[in-house]
Amino acid sequence: MTPESSGMILAFALSLMVLSYLLGDNPFYRIALHIFVGAAAGYVAIVVVGSVLGPQLFAFSTWQSAINASQLRQDYVPLVRITIPAFLSLFLLFKLSSRPTFIGNLPLAIMVGVGAAVAVAGAITGTIFPQVQASWSADPNIVNALILNLCTILALLYFFYSRGRQPEGQTQPSLLGRVLAVFPNSVITITLAALYAGALATSLAVFSDRMKFIANFLLSLLPQ
């Protein structure tokens, strides 16, 4: 049995195990799911160790050159770049225990804060600014330009949370706010529906590809 045929048989078996979920939750589907999660986790661990931890923590030449007293002034920046992440990584290991878990809160807070900042910056520079720029760009079709600008304004109005305080102390949107909220909600609903339709079409394409693979594999087993 060649490696190609072994791979085909394994892919065929895993495809059937995943598709067995159509009949309900069963052990075969769970085995395939565990294999997928385990393989993904193993791949991520290998990439992290080989591309991040290895070059950063185990580069002995960088450590030696940075610690060298004669070159300390020139190499203090690499020393800081190595030492701080190393200590933060060690602090993060304290999250594995229940007692000194507060020690790992610092690196976890830095990770969450940096991740949130990167996400917000990416949303602003990669989504909002291009959308605003596209809304004022010249379009030969005036109807398309008007629709684009109108939908952009309505989508931004969706995030307008203005509420008036009632005598009972509760907050409630004003009548004008409730009326104007109908149009942004419609734009957001249409957008989500379009995204869901695209995801569904992609899933159907993947499903049909798997079914085609299974059919071709079964036909290859028949005698010629």
C-alpha positions as CSV (number, residue, x, y, z in Angstrom):
1,M,0.0,0.0,0.0
2,T,1.5,3.3,-1.1
3,P,1.4,6.5,1.0
4,E,-1.0,8.0,-1.4
5,S,-3.5,5.2,-1.1
6,S,-3.1,5.3,2.7
7,G,-3.9,9.0,2.7
8,M,-6.9,8.5,0.5
9,I,-8.3,5.8,2.8
10,L,-7.7,7.9,5.9
11,A,-9.3,10.9,4.3
12,F,-12.3,8.8,3.2
13,A,-12.7,7.4,6.7
14,L,-12.5,10.8,8.4
15,S,-14.9,12.3,5.9
16,L,-17.5,9.6,6.7
17,M,-16.9,10.0,10.4
18,V,-17.5,13.8,10.2
19,L,-20.6,13.3,8.0
20,S,-22.0,10.8,10.5
21,Y,-23.0,13.8,12.6
22,L,-25.9,14.2,10.2
23,L,-27.4,11.1,12.0
24,G,-26.7,12.7,15.4
25,D,-23.9,12.9,17.9
26,N,-22.0,9.7,17.9
27,P,-18.5,8.3,18.9
28,F,-17.2,8.3,15.4
29,Y,-17.8,12.0,15.0
30,R,-16.2,12.7,18.4
31,I,-13.1,10.7,17.4
32,A,-12.8,12.8,14.2
33,L,-13.3,16.0,16.1
34,H,-10.7,15.0,18.7
35,I,-8.2,14.2,15.9
36,F,-8.8,17.5,14.2
37,V,-8.4,19.5,17.5
38,G,-5.3,17.5,18.5
39,A,-3.7,17.9,15.1
40,A,-4.4,21.7,15.1
41,A,-3.1,22.1,18.6
42,G,0.0,20.1,17.8
43,Y,0.7,22.2,14.7
44,V,0.2,25.5,16.6
45,A,2.6,24.2,19.3
46,I,5.2,23.3,16.8
47,V,5.0,26.7,15.0
48,V,5.2,28.5,18.4
49,V,8.2,26.6,19.6
50,G,10.0,26.6,16.2
51,S,9.2,30.2,15.2
52,V,8.8,32.1,18.5
53,L,10.2,30.4,21.6
54,G,13.2,28.8,19.8
55,P,14.6,31.9,18.1
56,Q,13.9,34.1,21.1
57,L,14.7,32.0,24.2
58,F,17.3,29.6,22.9
59,A,19.4,31.9,20.8
60,F,22.5,31.5,23.1
61,S,24.6,33.7,20.8
62,T,22.2,36.6,21.3
63,W,22.2,36.1,25.1
64,Q,26.0,35.9,25.3
65,S,26.6,39.0,23.1
66,A,24.0,41.0,25.1
67,I,25.4,40.0,28.5
68,N,28.9,40.7,27.4
69,A,30.1,43.7,29.5
70,S,32.2,45.2,26.8
71,Q,29.2,45.3,24.5
72,L,26.5,46.0,27.1
73,R,25.7,49.6,25.9
74,Q,25.3,48.5,22.3
75,D,23.3,45.4,23.1
76,Y,21.0,46.6,25.9
77,V,18.0,46.7,23.5
78,P,18.3,43.0,22.5
79,L,18.8,42.2,26.2
80,V,15.6,44.0,27.2
81,R,13.7,42.4,24.3
82,I,14.8,38.9,25.5
83,T,14.6,39.4,29.3
84,I,11.1,41.0,29.6
85,P,9.3,38.4,27.4
86,A,11.1,35.6,29.2
87,F,9.9,36.9,32.7
88,L,6.4,37.5,31.4
89,S,6.3,34.0,30.0
90,L,7.4,32.6,33.4
91,F,4.8,34.6,35.2
92,L,2.1,33.3,32.8
93,L,2.9,29.8,34.0
94,F,1.6,30.6,37.4
95,K,-1.9,30.6,35.9
96,L,-1.7,26.8,35.9
97,S,-1.9,26.9,39.7
98,S,-4.9,28.1,41.7
99,R,-3.0,29.8,44.6
100,P,-0.4,32.1,43.0
101,T,-2.6,32.8,39.9
102,F,-2.5,36.5,40.6
103,I,1.1,36.6,39.4
104,G,0.0,35.6,35.9
105,N,-2.5,38.4,35.7
106,L,0.1,40.9,34.6
107,P,1.2,39.1,31.4
108,L,-2.4,38.1,30.7
109,A,-3.6,41.7,31.1
110,I,-0.8,42.8,28.7
111,M,-1.9,40.2,26.2
112,V,-5.5,41.2,26.3
113,G,-4.7,44.9,26.2
114,V,-2.4,44.6,23.3
115,G,-4.8,42.3,21.5
116,A,-7.7,44.7,22.0
117,A,-5.6,47.6,20.8
118,V,-4.5,45.8,17.7
119,A,-8.1,44.8,16.9
120,V,-9.4,48.3,17.4
121,A,-6.6,49.8,15.3
122,G,-7.2,47.2,12.6
123,A,-10.9,47.9,12.5
124,I,-10.3,51.6,12.3
125,T,-7.5,51.6,9.6
126,G,-8.7,48.5,7.8
127,T,-12.5,48.9,7.8
128,I,-13.8,52.3,8.9
129,F,-11.3,54.5,7.0
130,P,-11.5,52.6,3.7
131,Q,-15.3,52.6,4.0
132,V,-15.4,56.3,4.6
133,Q,-13.0,56.9,1.7
134,A,-15.0,54.7,-0.6
135,S,-18.2,56.6,0.3
136,W,-16.8,59.9,-0.9
137,S,-14.9,58.5,-3.9
138,A,-16.3,59.5,-7.3
139,D,-18.7,56.9,-8.8
140,P,-19.8,57.2,-12.4
141,N,-23.2,55.8,-11.3
142,I,-24.9,58.4,-9.1
143,V,-27.4,55.9,-7.8
144,N,-24.7,53.5,-6.6
145,A,-22.9,56.4,-4.9
146,L,-26.1,57.5,-3.1
147,I,-26.9,54.0,-2.0
148,L,-23.4,53.5,-0.7
149,N,-23.3,56.7,1.2
150,L,-26.8,56.1,2.7
151,C,-26.0,52.6,3.8
152,T,-22.7,53.8,5.3
153,I,-24.4,56.5,7.4
154,L,-27.2,54.1,8.5
155,A,-24.7,51.5,9.5
156,L,-22.8,54.0,11.6
157,L,-26.1,55.2,13.2
158,Y,-26.7,51.7,14.4
159,F,-24.1,52.3,17.1
160,F,-25.8,55.5,18.3
161,Y,-27.0,54.7,21.8
162,S,-28.9,57.8,23.0
163,R,-31.4,57.2,25.7
164,G,-33.5,59.4,27.8
165,R,-34.1,58.9,31.5
166,Q,-37.7,58.3,32.6
167,P,-39.2,59.6,35.9
168,E,-39.0,56.1,37.3
169,G,-35.2,56.1,36.8
170,Q,-35.2,53.8,33.8
171,T,-33.7,54.7,30.4
172,Q,-35.6,54.4,27.2
173,P,-34.8,55.6,23.6
174,S,-36.8,58.6,22.5
175,L,-39.5,58.3,19.9
176,L,-37.3,59.8,17.2
177,G,-34.5,57.4,18.2
178,R,-36.9,54.4,17.9
179,V,-38.1,55.5,14.5
180,L,-34.6,56.2,13.2
181,A,-33.3,52.9,14.6
182,V,-35.5,50.9,12.2
183,F,-33.4,51.9,9.2
184,P,-29.9,51.1,10.7
185,N,-31.3,47.8,12.0
186,S,-32.5,46.9,8.5
187,V,-29.1,47.7,7.0
188,I,-27.3,45.6,9.6
189,T,-29.9,42.7,9.2
190,I,-29.4,42.7,5.4
191,T,-25.6,42.7,5.8
192,L,-25.7,39.8,8.3
193,A,-28.1,37.9,6.0
194,A,-25.7,38.4,3.1
195,L,-22.7,37.2,5.2
196,Y,-24.7,34.2,6.3
197,A,-25.7,33.4,2.8
198,G,-22.0,33.6,1.7
199,A,-21.0,31.3,4.6
200,L,-23.8,28.9,3.7
201,A,-22.7,28.8,0.1
202,T,-19.1,28.1,1.1
203,S,-20.2,25.3,3.4
204,L,-22.3,23.8,0.6
205,A,-19.3,24.0,-1.8
206,V,-17.1,22.2,0.8
207,F,-19.9,19.6,1.4
208,S,-20.3,18.9,-2.3
209,D,-16.5,18.6,-2.7
210,R,-16.4,16.0,0.1
211,M,-19.3,14.1,-1.5
212,K,-17.5,14.1,-4.8
213,F,-14.4,12.9,-3.2
214,I,-16.3,10.0,-1.5
215,A,-18.0,9.1,-4.8
216,N,-14.7,9.1,-6.7
217,F,-13.0,7.0,-4.0
218,L,-15.8,4.4,-4.1
219,L,-15.7,4.3,-7.9
220,S,-11.9,3.7,-7.8
221,L,-12.5,0.5,-5.7
222,L,-14.7,-1.0,-8.4
223,P,-13.1,-3.4,-10.8
224,Q,-12.2,-1.8,-14.1
